[in-house]
Amino acid sequence: MLSSTHHQQLCSRNTNIPNHHFNCRMASGDRESSTITFSFVNATTNAGLTVANSNVVEEEVFSLVTVVANSLSLVGLIFAFITYSLFSDVRSLAGTTLMNLLAALFLLQLLFVVGVQKLRDNHLCLGLVFSLHGLGLSVFTWLTAMTHDVYVMSKDSNLCVRDNTSARMCTFCRYSIIAWGFPCACTCLAVALQDFSMPPDNCWISRTEILTYAFALPLAFITVVMAFFATRAAITIKCVSDMLIDRKRSRKWRNRRYVQLSLYVKIYALSAAVWLCGLGARMTGIQTVWMVFQLLFSVQGLLVAVAYTCNGRMLKIYSSTFRPRTDTQVSCYGTAGDLSCSTSLQLLTWETPPDAV
């Protein structure tokens, strides 16, 4: 065996080999271990590079999926907004409130795409944060207003909608003040509680007090109100439909109201799940939860647009609009000079009409 001093002299560091391989040449008598190679960091470095490369690829793929989903959501929301703006058949109070919901969702998705770029300026980042939270609350308030409209319309036992433009405008103004004003008040509260000396954390509110008092508690309050009106609307729909004598008409009306109400509840549950994932990702710091939040946030606009533009009612409106119309002409009685083409009862007789007094 060689001494430790001789062993150290025989060991030479080969600087030409990457990852700092150390070659130590032993004595010629020891043939079983003629050369010992120490690779201190080779395996660790290769594993680290592999994990880093895989993480970079996964982040790039996920970013691409998020951008594509947000783009599809924006296009779908624009298409839904234009659809409800053009067709007069859906331009009712429910359609007008839906257009405001689509506008809030569009602005929310658009600002989210901007926020993914991680703005460097702290003031712009804070403005983006407050706008996102305000628009997020406005989505919930508009859904609550639409549920309240279903409850009010279900109380009409005659099942006919009275075309009162002034009353409809007053109701819409009340909905607008509440649905836009309440989120603005919560946003002002968040601005008052914000410490502007602290930079925002990745364009997200970092203080727990702001998330609690300016977002979580208002969202819980809106959820309670939404559940109250949804329950009252479901009970009212059942009671009104049971009072109708025509069972076929009653069943048709009840199913239509239930579909409308269930759609509002599903959209509300989807939006609530998205924001709960965001709050959970912010408080726990788990990357998987944050990725789920980004994915759900990106596709919610597309799901809402598909739900409101690809249903049976809208397909009927599309088909009736683009279907070629056949002109119907009233039959003429007598000659053109005597009667002309009219449906007047006086012109349906051959007698001369009396003189007007």
Beta strands, then each sheet from edge to edge (+ up, - down):
strand 1: 11-13
strand 2: 21-25
strand 3: 35-39
sheet 1: 1+ 2- 3+
end
